Amino acid sequence: MQNALDKARMDANLTGVYLPPGDYQTSSKFQVYGKAIRVVGAGPWFTRFHAPAGQQNTDVGFRADATANGSTFANFAYFGNYVERIDGPGKVFDFTNVANMTIDNIWVEHQICMLWGTNTDNLTIKNSRIRNVFADGLNMTNGSTGNHVTNIETRSTGDDSFALFSAIDNNSGEQFGNVYENLTSLLTWRAAGLAVYGGYDNTFRNIYVADTLVYSGVTISSLDFGIPMHGFGASPPTTFDNISLVRAGGHFWGQQTFPAMWLFSSSKVFQGIRVSNLDIVDPTYSGIMFQTGYSSPSTPLNPVKDTILTNVSISGAQKSGDAFDAKSGFGIWVNEMPEPGQGPAVGSATINNVRFSNNHQNIKNTTSTFTLTVN
């Protein structure tokens, strides 16, 4: 395969590599560079890459650099041999400082991630399936702009299925102009179906998340994880539209329970959030939860501000009946004490046209630090 890529790179009359039907064993990363290359298989049912069966945790996939901007990867499957999470390797597409790439009709299983994009611009990732991975399905970070993620289904990811993280540890650029749409996340076993950490003018629409195991269906958070990061920009806002969250939420990190949608103002500014047409059904503990991070038990970090939710339906938030029963049954919860040593949510939010049905308690806000306006 590498020989074919090198031949296509060096021959001006060749535009890429065609991979006929077959099972291809691969034990390393393929390097794509020199010019835009088309790597096209016969379809993920027919063109199948396999990491060696006699090994474990083999780093396979593709690495490309900016000299290959404009390349296309389409119509094949990648089956890894990972048995544990190892941060760093294990990404089928490990892209840094690239632009105008297309990933289309790819099937990925038993890897760490399908895609990790660092400073990636104007990528299109579409029509793909991600199964049984140990970390994020896909994550774009460090100044990634103008990317389009569409028509992808994940099942059983070991971190956020779809993530946008405005970290700046490798590139100081802002993160904006990305569109994630027409996405399905099922059975996420660690972290959220969709997670957005900072940035501005990013759009997330037509998204269905069901059956998360331990975490929220959607996380909107300004927690920086100790990594340099931009918070949320005020304008244009970060928008979420037509989001369905079914049986989402869980408990993790000590006494923390997570809702179907978690809005967490923490180490960076939290602002410019617009959510519309949100449907939450049968959340594990609560429908929407507002929470604020603290640097000490008495010192809150950034407040929730400039946050508006419109056309919201929450049904079936019932008492959990487990060890976390006291933290369950709320349609909307302004969290007064998430865990020992933390404090109540701080800031304000507005919710327009909210509909409740079959919840133990529609709204719980016992704080004096958070103003929830419900119209």
N, C-alpha and C positions, 0 to 999 in steps of 0.2 A: 504494500500500500504506500509506504513512504517513497519507494522508487517511482511509483506512478505519479505521486504528487510532485516529485522533483522533475520528472520528465515533462509534466504539464507546465511547470513553472519555467523551464528552460526553453521550451518550444513555443515560438510565437504563434504557431498555427493551432495550438491546442488551448482549449478554454477550461478544461477540467478533467475529472476522473469519473467514469461510470462504474458502478459496482453492481455486477449482475447478481441474480439470486444465489444465495449460498450462506454458509456459516463461516465466519472469518475469526480465527483466534488472533488476539492482539495482546501484547504484554507491555505496551508503552504508549506514550502520547505521540500522536502524529503532529508534525510541525508544518504549518501552512504559512508561507511568506513569499515575497518576491513579486507577486501580482495577484489580482483577484482570481480565485479558483472556484469552479463549481464541483462540489463533491456530491454526487447524486446516485442513490441506490434505486432498487426496483420496488421499494415500499418496505415498511417495517416488518411485515409478515414474511418477507422474502430475503431481504439483505440484512443479516444479523451479525453484529460484532459481539464476540464473547471474550471476556477476560479469562485467563487460564483457569481451568477447573481445579487443577492441583495446587493452586496458590490461594492466598487470601489478601484482600486490601491492595490490589494492584491498580496503580494509577494509569488509567487508559482514557482515551478521548482525543480531543483536538486542542492544540494551542496555536493561536495566530497572533501576528503582530500587525502594525499599521501598514506595512508594505502589502498586506493582503486585504486591505479595506475593499469592501464590495463583494466579498466572497459569499457563496451560498452553500449550505449544508442541508440536504433534503432526502427524505424517503429511505431511512434506515433505522435500525434499532441497535441499542447498546445495552448489553447485559453484563453488569459488573460482578465482582466476587467479594464485595465488602461485607464484613461481619461485625464491624464496630465503627463508631464515628471517630474519624481522624481529621481534624481541621487542617486544611492546606491542600492536600491532594484530593483526588476522587471526583473532580468536576469534569463532566463529559465535554463541556465547552468552557475553557478557562481563558477568558478574554480580558485583556488590559490595553487601554489606549487604542481601541479600534472603533471603526465607524462603518455604517451602511452594510452590515452583515445581515444575511437572512438565514434563519433556522426554520425549517418547514417539514412537518410530517415526520417527527422523530419520536421514537418510543425508548424510554429509559427505565431501567430497573437495577436495583441493588448497587447503586453508586452512592456517593455523598451528596452531590447536587447534579442537576442537569446543566445549569448555567450559573456561573458567578461572573458578573460583569463589573469591572473597575474602570471608571471613566470610559464607558461605552456610549456612543452617540448614534442615534438614528438606526438602531437595530430593529428588525422585525422578527419576532419569535411567535410562531403560529401553528395551529393544527397538530398539536403534539400531546403525548401522554407521558406522565411521570408516575412511577410506581415504586413503593418500598425503598425509599432512600433514607439516609441517616441524618441529613440536615435539610436545608432549604430546597424546595423544588427549583426555584430560581430567585436570584437576588441581584439587584443592580445598585451600585454604590459609587462613592467618590466622583461626583460630578457627572454622572450618567444623565444624558439629556435626550429628549426627542425619541425615545424608544417606544415601540408598539408591541404589546404582549396581548395576543388574542386567541381565543378558541383553544384553550389548553385545559386538560383535566388532570388533577393530581389525586392520588390515593395512597395514604399511609406515608406521609412525609415525616421526617424526624425533627423538623424545625418548621419555620413558617413556609407554607406552600408557595406563596407569592410575596416577595418582600421588596421594599424600596427603602434604602438606608442611606441617609445623607451624611455618611462619614467623610472625613477629610484627611485621614491618616496617610493616604497615598496621592491625593489630588485635592486641591483646595476649592475646586469649583462648586458652585451651587448645583442643586439637583432639581430640574424643572422640565416641563413639557413632555412628560411620560404619560402614556395611556395604557392602562391595564383594563381589558374588557372581555366579556363573554368567557368567563372563567368558572371552573368548578373545582372545589376542594372537598375531598371526602376522607374521613377517618384519619385526620392528622393526629399523630400519636405524641407529639411534643410541639409546643408553641401553637401558632395561630394559622387559620386558613389564609388570611391576608394580613400583612403587617406593614405599616407605614411609619417610618421614623424620620421626621423632618422633611425639608424641601418645600417647594411652593409650585403652584400651577401644574399640579399632577392630578390626573383623573383616573378614577376607579369606578367602573360601571358594569352593570349586568353580571353580577357575581353571586354565585350560590355556594354556601359553605354548610356542610352537614357533618354531625357526629364527630366533633373534636373530642379528644380524650381528656386532656388536662388543662387546656388553655382556652382563650377566647376565640370566637369565630373571626372577628376583626379586631386587630390592635391598632390604635392610633396613639402614638407615644412619642414623647420627647426625651426619653431616657437614652443617654449616650453610651452606656455600658463601659464607661471609662475610656472611650475612644474619642478623639477629636471629631466634632460633628456640628453641622448647621442645624439649628432648630427649624421650626415651621415659619415660613415667610407669610406676611400679612396679605399680600396681593401680587398676582391673582391667587385666589385661595386654593387649598387642597380640597378636591370635591369627590364625594362618594354618591353614586346614584344607582337606584334599582339593585339593592343589596338584600339577599334572602339568607337568613341564618336559622338553621333548623337543628335543634338538639345540640346547641353549641355552649361551650363553657366547660369548666372543670376546676380542680384544685391542684395547686403546685406551690413550690417554694414555701414550705412551712405551713402556716395557717391561711395563706392567700387563696381566696376563691376568685375565679374569673367569670365574667359575664359573657353573653353572646357578643356584645360590642363593648370594648374597653377603651375609655378615653383617659389617658394617663399623662398628666403634666408633671414633668420631672426636671432633669438637669439642664434642659434647654427650653427656649421659649415655646409656648404652646398657643397657637393663634391661627386664624384664617382657616377654620375647619367648617366645611359645609357638607351636610349629609341630607339626602333627600330620598324619598321612596324606599324606606327601610322596613322590612318585614321580619320580625323575630317570632319564631314558633317554638314552644316547649324548651326554653333554655334550661340548662342543667341547674344553675343557681339563680341567676338574675338576667334581665334583658340587656339593659344598658347600665354601666357603672362608670362614675366619675371618681378619679383618684388622683392624689398629688403625692409626689415623692418628697422626702424630708432629708435634710443633712444632719439633723439631730431631732430628738423627740419634740422639740419646740420650734424648730426652724424649717418652715416649708420652703421648697424650691419654687419654680415658676408656677403661677396660677393658670388655670384654664381661662382663656379670654377669646372674644370674637369667635364664638362657636355656636352654630345654628343648625338645628335638625328640623326637617320639614317633612310632613306626611310619614308618620311613623306608626306602625302597628306592632303591638307586643301582646302575645297571648300565651297562656300556659305556663307562666312563671309560678311554680308551686314549691312548697317546702320539700327539701331534699330527703329528709328523714335519716340522714347519715350524721357523721361527726360534725359536719358543717351546717347543720340545719338552721342555726341562728343567722347564718349569712346567706339565706336562700329565700326564694319566694317573692322577690321584688321585681316589678316591671322596670322601674328606674330606681337606681340606688346611688345616692351621693354618699360615698363610703366615709364613715366617721372614724373608723379605726381598722385599717386593713390587717395589720399585724402588730404584735407588741413592739413598742418603740417608734411607731409611726403615728401620724396625726390625721385629722380630717381633710377631705378634699377642700381646695381653696380656689376661688374664682367665681365664674358665672357662665351660664349657658342658657340658650333659648330653644324651646321645642314648640313648633307650630303644628297644629292638626295631628295630635296624637290620639290613637285609638287603643283602648285596653280591653282585654277579654280573658276571663278565667285565670286571673293572677291572684295569688294569695294577698298581695299588697301592691297596689299600682305604683305608688311613689313612696320612697322613704328618704327623707332629708331631715335629719335631726341636728345638722350642723348650723353654726352661726357664721361660718366662713365661706359658704358657697350659696350663691343665689341662683335658683333654678326657676326660670320663668316659663310657664306652660300656657300656651294660648290655644 
